[in-house]
């Protein structure tokens, strides 16, 4: 069952990203690059683009943007000239967004949108869905995205101002020692290779089911996930005994249960802080309630309190509270608001007498799709239109909303054409991650744009438009070729 396998891989990849990020191993590689690079600002734009691309092949693109922001801020601090710093704020953020979005297209784990795609094709029983695995996505995604990466660098190049970094201003210290980073790197690489190997075996050997609807690969991945969850959240990192493991279990379960309250509380605090309704330093009543409740539970077995709920549990590889409190609460609320507005627009004009969504927007899309009827037998034109439709719709409404609207329409259109429905849906998924003009298009765009003051919306839209056009043509050509294979 590919859906189960892909879900397990997404969860494991996310937790791997937390281990690497919490250990600062990703910064180790970026810092190593800085030490070896010329103190030229242009080369650092390339460095940000390439680093965020590579990380997004394995981690979700929003997580990559969040984890790379401290590096971008550090690089900006190294530019002594204030006017040059202001100019390159936009350049660095665009490089970060471009790299993260493009890398997110290159693998199954690179974007949450990719998992929506594999879930849809599994539920809809699209022919050929068994061929979409972690292994095959890398095989297809990396060649496709390397060209997009090259195009992104070309688009960022015009108008670059010459300038040198004051490397003395950069904090290139590494904690912990490089040897520790090497251990984390080996651990990460080993897990990725294991996932790669399992999905490779699934693709080439297609093992039969041995229990219910599950084959040996499904069961192996499920057992792997259980062991991995125990290792990440429960296994004692320092004090290796049963009592320490029990401590970690209680700690994990508490934050799992209280996650909804923490989310509401932190989101409200960030909203008030963004709109200058508070300084952000004062504790809320919900803060006090959560703290007292935690200490009440913690005191029963351990006879001790926990003074700060945001303090990391150093005896685990991933501290559950840090995982929660590091979430971009305002960004998530903002994206939720965008989805709600988009859904409201879609429902506008919906006829309550009918069961399906048939509002003005969907009706307009159906009419637009009917205009394609004369071209449905032309594979190139069909694919070109659906790719560009996906890209520019995404600029107006969130990419997840776009694919949920367009997927059923594309299946209908593909049924009357020579187009392969799986290839068409795959191309639309990639295209919906390739919208670079507006902050609301993808979560990576939203987080990157809102993270630093002074990011130029005008430049983002102008350069993003060029990349949208170039990327749309390349995605069309690539998937047209893939359809012929």
C-alpha positions, 0 to 999 in steps of 0.5 A: 500500500503506497499511501501507508509507505509514503505517509511513514516516509513523510513522518520519518523525514520530518523528524529527521529534519528536527534532529538535524536542525536541533543539532545545528548540523544544517548550519555546519554545512552552510558555515563550511561553505561560507568559510570556503567561499569568496567574500562576494555577495553574489556568491552568497546568493548562489549559496543560499539558493543551493543550500535551501534547494538541497535541504528541501529535497529531504525536509519540507520547504517551510521547515527549510525556510524557517531553519535558514532564516537565522543564516540569512540574517547573519549574512545580512549583518555581514554587509556593512553598507546600509543601502546594500544591506537593504537591497540584498534583503530582498535578494537573499529572501528570494534566493531562499524562497526559490531554492526551498520551493524548487527543492520541495518539488524534487522529492516526495518529502519536500512539500506537504503538497506532494503528500496531498497528491499521492493521497489523491491518486491512491484514493482515486485509484489512478492507473500507475499510482503504484509507480510513485514512491520516494525512490521514483520521485527522486529519480524524476524530481532531481533532473527536473528541478536542477534546470529550474534551479539554474533558471532561478539563478539566472533570474536573480543575476540581473541588477546584482550590485557588487559588494564584499562581505565583512566576514569578521562580522559573521558568527562562524562558530560551530557548536557542538564540535564538527565530529558531532555533526559528522555523526548526525550526518551519518545518521541522517544519510543512513536513514535516507538510504534505508528509505531509498532502499525500501522504496527501491525494492517496492518499485522493482519487486512489487512484493505480494500482500502477506497480511490483509492489504499489507506487504513485507515493505509496508510492515517493515516501514511501519515497524521502522516508524514505531522504533524511530518514534521511540528513539526520537521521543522516548529513548534517553539520550544521556541517562540511559535507564528505565526511569529516564525513559518513563520521564520522557514518555510522560513529557511527550504525552503531556505536550501531545494532549495539550497541543491544541491549547498551546496552539491557540494560546501561542497563535493569539499571542503572536497575532497581538504582537504583530498588531502591536497590541502587546509587548509579547513579554507578559504571560497570559492566563492560559500560559499560567494554566498550562504551566500549573497543570504540567507541574501538577502532573509532573510533581506526582511521579517526580516530586519536582517542577518544570520552571519553563515549558519552552525549556528543551528536554535535553535527554531526548533527541527531539524535545516535544515542547520545542517541536511545538513552540518552534511552529510558525504560529502566525504563519499557520494562522495566516495560511489558514485565513487564506484557505478559508477566504479561498474556500469562501470564494469558491463557495460563492454562488454555490447552489444549496440544492446540489451536493457538490461545490459548483460556485462561480469560481468552479463554474468559471474553471469548468467553462475555461476547461471547455474552451480546451476541448479543441486542443484536448487531443494535442498533448502539448497544448493540453499540458501547457494550459493546465500547468500555467493555469495551476501556476497562476491560480496558485498566485491568487489562492493557496497551492493546496486549495488549487490542486483540490479544485483542479484535480477533478477538473483535470481528470475530466479533461484528461478522460477526453484527451490523449493525456495520461491522467497521472502525468497531468496530475503530477505536472500540476502538483509540481507547477503548484509549488512553482508559483514565485510571485506572491507571498500567499502562493505557498507557505514557504513564500509566506514565511520568507516574505513576512520574516524580514522587514524591507522585502520588496513585493514589487521585485518579488512579483517582477522576478517571480513572473519571469520564473513562473513563465520560464518554469511553466514552459520547462515543466510542460516540456519535461512532463510531456517527455516523461509521458512518452517514456 
